[in-house]
Amino acid sequence: MTIGEQSIGAVVLLVAGVVLSWLRQRPVKAARKRADGAATAAQAGEQAAIISMLFNLGLAGFLGFRNMVQALREGRWEIAADDSLDSERARQLPNRAAEEAKLILTGEWS
């Protein structure tokens, strides 16, 4: 990995952290946390899917998925996953899009 690749990776993680913080400002009833506050596997999957999409699309491209972003903020995971698959990007990268949708729903990698 070169210095440039490390810098890009650091920027992606920084942006992902900001976006995840913003998305977490959703109603408590929608948050996926156990009673003790630990993140569930599904929450970790949601985060991994968002980071993957941010890395691939950039922030502007990710925010272009308005319905999916709103569904994530509201905790409507099925709608978010469906919206992520209903795009030109999903038609161009079907395997990656399917993996991200599965992560949003279940937190499981294929």
Backbone as ProteinMPNN parsed JSONL, in Angstrom:
{"seq_chain_A": "MTIGEQSIGAVVLLVAGVVLSWLRQRPVKAARKRADGAATAAQAGEQAAIISMLFNLGLAGFLGFRNMVQALREGRWEIAADDSLDSERARQLPNRAAEEAKLILTGEWS", "coords_chain_A": {"N_chain_A": [[0.852, -1.166, 0.0], [0.588, 2.179, -0.866], [1.608, 5.514, 0.179], [-0.283, 7.327, -0.761], [-2.541, 5.671, -1.102], [-2.966, 4.985, 1.563], [-3.648, 7.483, 2.59], [-6.03, 8.023, 1.199], [-7.585, 5.922, 2.161], [-7.694, 6.668, 4.873], [-9.117, 9.053, 4.701], [-11.569, 8.12, 3.695], [-12.418, 6.548, 5.864], [-12.654, 8.551, 7.805], [-14.696, 10.179, 6.707], [-16.689, 8.235, 6.635], [-17.064, 7.827, 9.372], [-18.18, 10.302, 10.113], [-20.556, 10.275, 8.602], [-21.795, 7.993, 9.653], [-22.181, 8.835, 12.294], [-24.014, 10.881, 11.855], [-26.129, 9.403, 10.742], [-26.803, 7.928, 12.965], [-28.278, 9.601, 14.482], [-30.948, 9.002, 14.785], [-34.301, 7.926, 15.66], [-34.512, 6.422, 18.908], [-35.925, 4.022, 19.092], [-35.386, 2.805, 16.695], [-32.757, 2.157, 16.711], [-30.193, -0.279, 16.587], [-29.317, -1.86, 19.073], [-28.183, -3.803, 21.782], [-29.518, -4.347, 25.073], [-27.442, -3.745, 26.815], [-26.033, -1.907, 25.414], [-24.175, -2.638, 23.53], [-23.098, -2.973, 20.148], [-25.044, -4.652, 17.709], [-24.695, -7.527, 15.513], [-26.035, -6.955, 13.165], [-26.069, -4.164, 13.191], [-23.345, -3.644, 12.965], [-23.002, -4.703, 10.441], [-24.563, -2.972, 8.91], [-23.023, -0.661, 9.194], [-20.655, -1.517, 7.925], [-21.6, -1.847, 5.312], [-22.254, 0.798, 4.658], [-19.736, 2.024, 4.794], [-18.471, 0.63, 2.713], [-20.031, 1.498, 0.527], [-19.52, 4.261, 0.637], [-16.766, 4.285, 0.104], [-16.762, 3.325, -2.496], [-18.52, 5.069, -3.899], [-18.105, 7.661, -3.006], [-18.856, 10.565, -0.979], [-20.839, 12.315, -2.05], [-22.029, 10.677, -4.004], [-23.011, 8.6, -2.386], [-24.863, 10.022, -0.796], [-26.629, 10.57, -2.767], [-28.364, 8.476, -2.812], [-31.001, 8.999, -1.692], [-33.507, 7.986, -0.681], [-32.688, 5.548, 0.453], [-30.859, 6.437, 2.383], [-32.565, 7.92, 4.043], [-34.254, 5.846, 4.901], [-32.402, 4.294, 6.333], [-31.825, 6.082, 8.411], [-34.246, 6.039, 9.702], [-34.435, 3.486, 10.576], [-35.535, 1.553, 8.95], [-34.811, -1.132, 7.702], [-35.293, -3.079, 5.674], [-36.406, -1.581, 3.598], [-34.277, 0.161, 3.118], [-32.33, -1.666, 2.207], [-33.624, -2.653, -0.092], [-33.831, -0.264, -1.592], [-31.14, 0.245, -2.017], [-30.579, -1.666, -3.865], [-32.05, -0.952, -6.041], [-30.942, 0.574, -8.345], [-28.758, 2.154, -10.741], [-26.111, 1.648, -10.166], [-26.297, -0.799, -8.782], [-27.051, -2.423, -10.857], [-24.772, -2.336, -12.384], [-22.818, -3.299, -10.656], [-23.653, -5.917, -9.501], [-23.018, -8.024, -7.668], [-21.548, -6.811, -5.597], [-23.439, -4.914, -4.711], [-25.5, -6.618, -3.849], [-24.212, -7.888, -1.738], [-23.823, -5.723, 0.012], [-26.489, -5.035, 0.54], [-27.335, -7.338, 1.865], [-25.693, -7.146, 4.108], [-26.794, -4.862, 5.316], [-29.284, -5.825, 6.05], [-28.843, -8.192, 7.605], [-26.321, -8.226, 8.756], [-24.474, -10.063, 8.054], [-21.757, -11.429, 6.259], [-21.372, -12.701, 2.97]], "CA_chain_A": [[0.0, 0.0, 0.0], [1.387, 3.397, -0.944], [1.165, 6.606, 1.064], [-1.523, 7.855, -1.329], [-3.621, 4.745, -0.773], [-3.231, 5.122, 2.988], [-4.344, 8.756, 2.784], [-7.4, 7.846, 0.701], [-8.261, 5.071, 3.137], [-7.94, 7.444, 6.085], [-10.19, 10.006, 4.399], [-12.812, 7.351, 3.607], [-12.826, 6.189, 7.227], [-13.092, 9.771, 8.471], [-16.019, 10.521, 6.17], [-17.616, 7.201, 7.096], [-17.376, 8.11, 10.77], [-19.092, 11.448, 10.156], [-21.852, 9.839, 8.08], [-22.39, 7.069, 10.63], [-22.658, 9.642, 13.415], [-25.223, 11.561, 11.392], [-27.192, 8.406, 10.618], [-27.181, 7.461, 14.305], [-29.176, 10.576, 15.093], [-32.299, 8.544, 14.45], [-35.045, 7.585, 16.875], [-33.965, 5.331, 19.729], [-36.615, 2.768, 18.801], [-34.844, 2.209, 15.484], [-31.353, 1.793, 16.905], [-29.955, -1.705, 16.776], [-28.391, -2.074, 20.174], [-28.661, -4.652, 22.853], [-29.829, -3.593, 26.291], [-26.206, -3.272, 27.45], [-25.452, -0.865, 24.577], [-23.234, -3.158, 22.543], [-23.62, -3.038, 18.783], [-25.405, -5.984, 17.25], [-24.074, -7.898, 14.248], [-26.726, -6.238, 12.092], [-25.603, -2.778, 13.206], [-21.997, -3.665, 12.4], [-23.176, -4.936, 9.007], [-25.038, -1.705, 8.341], [-21.865, 0.22, 9.145], [-19.75, -2.011, 6.886], [-22.211, -1.546, 4.017], [-22.121, 2.231, 4.433], [-18.32, 2.288, 4.492], [-18.238, 0.101, 1.365], [-20.656, 2.396, -0.45], [-18.776, 5.527, 0.644], [-15.493, 4.068, -0.572], [-17.034, 3.128, -3.916], [-19.282, 6.165, -4.495], [-17.815, 8.977, -2.46], [-19.939, 11.085, -0.155], [-21.924, 12.838, -2.895], [-22.721, 9.539, -4.602], [-23.755, 7.924, -1.326], [-26.007, 10.849, -0.425], [-27.575, 10.512, -3.873], [-29.323, 7.425, -2.476], [-31.801, 9.725, -0.7], [-34.494, 7.117, -0.027], [-31.971, 4.584, 1.272], [-30.315, 7.159, 3.536], [-33.693, 8.215, 4.942], [-34.679, 4.58, 5.496], [-31.404, 3.945, 7.347], [-32.019, 6.979, 9.561], [-35.496, 5.672, 10.376], [-34.381, 2.094, 11.002], [-36.327, 0.707, 8.048], [-33.704, -1.853, 7.071], [-35.715, -3.747, 4.434], [-36.545, -0.542, 2.571], [-32.915, 0.614, 2.8], [-31.689, -2.695, 1.381], [-34.29, -2.647, -1.403], [-33.446, 0.948, -2.309], [-29.748, 0.127, -2.45], [-30.554, -2.565, -5.026], [-32.822, -0.348, -7.125], [-30.083, 1.656, -8.834], [-27.843, 1.866, -11.853], [-24.92, 1.059, -9.549], [-26.565, -2.21, -8.494], [-27.053, -3.146, -12.131], [-23.378, -2.394, -12.838], [-22.049, -4.076, -9.681], [-24.696, -6.675, -8.799], [-22.522, -8.816, -6.533], [-21.217, -5.891, -4.502], [-24.698, -4.341, -4.204], [-26.205, -7.672, -3.107], [-23.475, -8.075, -0.484], [-24.126, -4.584, 0.884], [-27.891, -5.154, 0.972], [-27.377, -8.404, 2.869], [-25.086, -6.6, 5.322], [-27.761, -3.957, 5.938], [-30.389, -6.612, 6.628], [-28.499, -9.261, 8.544], [-24.997, -8.082, 9.353], [-23.673, -11.225, 7.681], [-21.031, -11.442, 4.983], [-21.651, -13.933, 2.194]], "C_chain_A": [[0.901, 1.232, 0.0], [0.849, 4.441, 0.027], [-0.142, 7.181, 0.555], [-2.709, 6.977, -0.996], [-3.969, 4.827, 0.705], [-4.009, 6.403, 3.272], [-5.794, 8.653, 2.338], [-8.191, 7.002, 1.686], [-8.605, 5.819, 4.409], [-9.077, 8.433, 5.869], [-11.533, 9.285, 4.34], [-13.308, 6.992, 5.003], [-13.3, 7.413, 8.005], [-14.489, 10.172, 8.015], [-17.054, 9.514, 6.642], [-18.016, 7.446, 8.543], [-18.367, 9.259, 10.915], [-20.487, 11.027, 9.707], [-22.532, 8.904, 9.075], [-22.906, 7.832, 11.845], [-23.952, 10.349, 13.053], [-26.395, 10.588, 11.298], [-27.678, 7.939, 11.984], [-28.101, 8.434, 15.017], [-30.614, 10.257, 14.719], [-33.015, 8.173, 15.743], [-34.461, 6.378, 17.598], [-34.624, 4.009, 19.383], [-36.029, 2.064, 17.575], [-33.413, 1.72, 15.666], [-31.233, 0.299, 17.173], [-28.898, -1.891, 17.847], [-29.024, -3.027, 21.168], [-28.889, -3.787, 24.08], [-28.567, -3.034, 26.941], [-25.47, -2.244, 26.587], [-24.471, -1.361, 23.535], [-23.883, -3.212, 21.161], [-23.954, -4.479, 18.435], [-24.661, -6.28, 15.951], [-24.719, -7.143, 13.096], [-26.276, -4.789, 12.042], [-24.195, -2.701, 12.612], [-22.068, -3.884, 10.891], [-23.636, -3.687, 8.293], [-23.856, -0.751, 8.176], [-20.889, -0.214, 8.043], [-20.289, -1.709, 5.49], [-22.056, -0.07, 3.675], [-20.685, 2.587, 4.08], [-17.983, 1.806, 3.089], [-18.798, 1.031, 0.301], [-19.928, 3.739, -0.511], [-17.457, 5.394, -0.097], [-15.696, 3.996, -2.078], [-17.63, 4.364, -4.585], [-18.793, 7.552, -4.127], [-19.036, 9.489, -1.709], [-21.114, 11.563, -0.998], [-22.72, 11.704, -3.527], [-23.563, 8.792, -3.583], [-25.009, 8.708, -0.966], [-27.03, 10.953, -1.541], [-28.627, 9.426, -3.681], [-30.25, 7.968, -1.381], [-32.773, 8.82, 0.058], [-33.817, 6.105, 0.892], [-31.437, 5.255, 2.533], [-31.429, 7.466, 4.539], [-34.172, 6.941, 5.635], [-33.694, 4.121, 6.565], [-31.589, 4.797, 8.597], [-33.245, 6.586, 10.369], [-35.512, 4.223, 10.856], [-35.223, 1.162, 10.162], [-35.352, -0.053, 7.147], [-34.104, -2.497, 5.746], [-35.833, -2.74, 3.293], [-35.168, -0.037, 2.156], [-32.216, -0.382, 1.878], [-32.299, -2.719, -0.018], [-33.876, -1.434, -2.221], [-32.004, 0.878, -2.797], [-29.625, -0.753, -3.696], [-31.276, -2.0, -6.244], [-32.053, 0.854, -7.68], [-29.253, 1.183, -10.027], [-26.579, 1.189, -11.316], [-25.112, -0.43, -9.282], [-26.604, -3.031, -9.773], [-25.636, -3.299, -12.67], [-22.527, -3.29, -11.951], [-22.994, -4.947, -8.853], [-24.199, -7.451, -7.586], [-22.217, -7.927, -5.333], [-22.493, -5.32, -3.871], [-25.471, -5.373, -3.39], [-25.535, -7.923, -1.762], [-23.798, -6.958, 0.502], [-25.563, -4.648, 1.403], [-28.03, -6.228, 2.047], [-26.773, -7.928, 4.192], [-26.057, -5.687, 6.069], [-28.84, -4.75, 6.671], [-29.959, -7.512, 7.78], [-27.194, -9.068, 9.285], [-24.058, -9.218, 8.992], [-23.007, -11.022, 6.332], [-21.375, -12.744, 4.279], [-20.492, -14.889, 2.282]], "O_chain_A": [[1.856, 1.314, 0.772], [-0.218, 4.275, 0.616], [-1.028, 7.495, 1.351], [-3.775, 7.482, -0.643], [-5.143, 4.747, 1.068], [-4.923, 6.409, 4.096], [-6.691, 9.142, 3.025], [-9.334, 7.325, 2.011], [-9.685, 5.63, 4.969], [-9.907, 8.63, 6.757], [-12.526, 9.779, 4.873], [-14.498, 7.121, 5.288], [-14.249, 7.32, 8.783], [-15.359, 10.468, 8.835], [-18.169, 9.889, 7.007], [-19.184, 7.289, 8.9], [-19.281, 9.2, 11.737], [-21.482, 11.375, 10.343], [-23.734, 9.025, 9.309], [-23.969, 7.501, 12.372], [-24.881, 10.405, 13.859], [-27.51, 10.9, 11.717], [-28.849, 7.591, 12.137], [-28.65, 8.103, 16.067], [-31.394, 11.146, 14.377], [-32.393, 8.116, 16.803], [-33.979, 5.435, 16.971], [-33.958, 2.973, 19.376], [-36.166, 0.848, 17.439], [-32.916, 0.946, 14.848], [-32.045, -0.3, 17.879], [-27.717, -2.06, 17.544], [-30.24, -3.046, 21.36], [-28.491, -2.622, 24.11], [-28.61, -1.966, 27.553], [-24.407, -1.759, 26.975], [-23.98, -0.57, 22.729], [-25.08, -3.47, 21.038], [-23.24, -5.407, 18.815], [-24.063, -5.383, 15.357], [-24.035, -6.735, 12.157], [-26.115, -4.235, 10.955], [-23.895, -1.789, 11.842], [-21.276, -3.308, 10.145], [-23.161, -3.373, 7.201], [-23.711, -0.109, 7.136], [-20.361, 0.625, 7.314], [-19.528, -1.356, 4.59], [-21.76, 0.276, 2.532], [-20.448, 3.37, 3.16], [-17.283, 2.498, 2.35], [-18.139, 1.321, -0.697], [-19.741, 4.292, -1.595], [-17.07, 6.292, -0.845], [-14.902, 4.538, -2.846], [-17.28, 4.675, -5.724], [-19.038, 8.514, -4.855], [-20.118, 8.909, -1.798], [-22.264, 11.249, -0.691], [-23.948, 11.761, -3.58], [-24.691, 8.394, -3.872], [-26.091, 8.134, -0.842], [-28.165, 11.37, -1.311], [-29.675, 9.46, -4.326], [-30.27, 7.442, -0.268], [-32.854, 8.876, 1.285], [-34.311, 5.832, 1.985], [-31.55, 4.703, 3.627], [-31.25, 7.29, 5.744], [-34.465, 6.96, 6.831], [-34.112, 3.61, 7.604], [-31.516, 4.287, 9.715], [-33.279, 6.779, 11.584], [-36.483, 3.78, 11.47], [-35.591, 0.081, 10.623], [-35.105, 0.325, 6.002], [-33.329, -2.464, 4.79], [-35.415, -3.009, 2.167], [-34.918, 0.171, 0.968], [-31.589, 0.005, 0.893], [-31.578, -2.797, -1.013], [-33.6, -1.557, -3.414], [-31.683, 1.393, -3.868], [-28.688, -0.606, -4.481], [-31.127, -2.515, -7.352], [-32.463, 2.001, -7.505], [-29.082, -0.012, -10.27], [-26.047, 0.27, -11.938], [-24.208, -1.231, -9.521], [-26.231, -4.204, -9.773], [-25.331, -4.285, -13.341], [-21.618, -3.964, -12.435], [-23.127, -4.745, -7.646], [-24.897, -7.525, -6.575], [-22.578, -8.246, -4.2], [-22.611, -5.252, -2.647], [-26.039, -5.039, -2.35], [-26.214, -8.145, -0.76], [-24.02, -7.212, 1.686], [-25.821, -4.349, 2.57], [-28.757, -6.046, 3.024], [-27.275, -8.263, 5.265], [-26.138, -5.727, 7.297], [-29.253, -4.387, 7.773], [-30.633, -7.582, 8.807], [-26.978, -9.678, 10.332], [-22.969, -9.33, 9.555], [-23.613, -10.511, 5.39], [-21.636, -13.761, 4.921], [-20.539, -15.972, 1.698]]}, "name": "protein", "num_of_chains": 1, "seq": "MTIGEQSIGAVVLLVAGVVLSWLRQRPVKAARKRADGAATAAQAGEQAAIISMLFNLGLAGFLGFRNMVQALREGRWEIAADDSLDSERARQLPNRAAEEAKLILTGEWS"}
